[in-house]
Amino acid sequence: MKIKLLRFLKFSGIIISVIIVLFVSFMAYISITDYKPAKMENVSLNGNKSENIYMPEELSFISWNIGYCGLGEDMDFFYEGGKMVRPDEDNFKKYLNGIEKVLKSVDSVDFVLLQEVDEYSKRSYYIDQTKILSSIFPGYTSIMVKNYDVKFVPVPLTTPMGRVKGGIMSLSKYNPAEAIRFAYPLITSWPNSLFMLDRCFLVYKFKLKNKKELIVVNTHNSFFVKKEDPRNAELNVLKNYLLKESAKGNYIICGGDWNQNPPNFETDKFLSGDVFEKSFMQIKEDFMPEDWTWAYDSDYPTNRNVQTPYTKGKTKTTLIDYFLTSPNIKVFEVKTIPIDFEFSDHQPVYMKVACKAKKPKYIEIN
């Protein structure tokens, strides 16, 4: 009996040692390959290379978190209380084709700001969505910058998410003079930070004839961190940048998935039949100066809860996708495109604006 016990303990020790070595090796691999972006990175431009473009006084925008074409109406998601990791391939193709169809219906807009676009991920069947989405807008400048690049996400243990490479993508009918990726500070601690997103915002800069610049910002802010201070630290990076550019007299449009309700958001003012709830955090009323505009459509939600598949009238919904514009921008129209979360857990938001400049009617981009 004593010999058998010793053999068992020896065998158990070997197994435990192997598990420890494998775990340490995996963590070392993930740490070594961890995506570590700089605070500010200039991004190479591609697409439209024309010069002396005249940009019309009125500009149109679409912002949409497409949920990597994997979070349509039939999906729940394990990170938020559901059970599923990715849709089956048929549903994935349905969501991808649906997102293509919606974007083709608005292919005349000047700017498209997309979030959660996958380039090479298991969760989206390793399909490069940047190429597919760029083809919808031929001639547009298109840039994707990474905010999620992990060699292997090990959760859930039974069906791990695996390889993830994705980010935010901006498309423009006009050729920017400059494109810059700005990193948000990491607000999760190690080791979680190894497997979570490296949040950022993407800036397009356009030189105008009046010696000012048009600044178009695509942002995707944090969701899974519920503490107020870290999330405010992230927002303050964006705020400081926007105010700095505004002080120069530049024209600023910032849109995306803020993962927070806008200031003064009141759910009881919604007119749709859905059940609404506030997001767990709301941007404070005094976050930006009073003369800045928070532009959103109060008639429709933009995001739905993914604990369960979507059921209209039962699934909790809220509004976290919208635009922020500087005082020298006039907002003519903003509307959510209601597609009942058929292809993504977000709905696209359309906006039309103009720079507050009487002359010239057309603003030349050098």
Protein Blocks (a to p, Z undefined) as FASTA:
>chain_A
ZZmmmmmmmmmmmmmmmmmmmmmmmmmmmmmmpccddfbdcdddehjfbehiacdfbdcd
ddddehlopacfkbccfknopabfbdcfklmmmmmmmmmmmmmmmmmbfbdcdehiafbd
fkloopafklmmmmmmghiacddddfbdcfbdcbdfklcgbjaddddddddfbdcfbdcd
dddddfbdcfklmmmccddddddddddfkopacddddddddfklmbfklmmmmmmmmmmm
mmmmmmnopacddedjehpacehiafklpcbfbdcdddfbdcdfklpcfkbccdddfkbc
fbdcfkbccdehkaccddfbdcdddfkbccfbdcdddehhmmbcbdcdddddddddfbdf
bdcdZZ
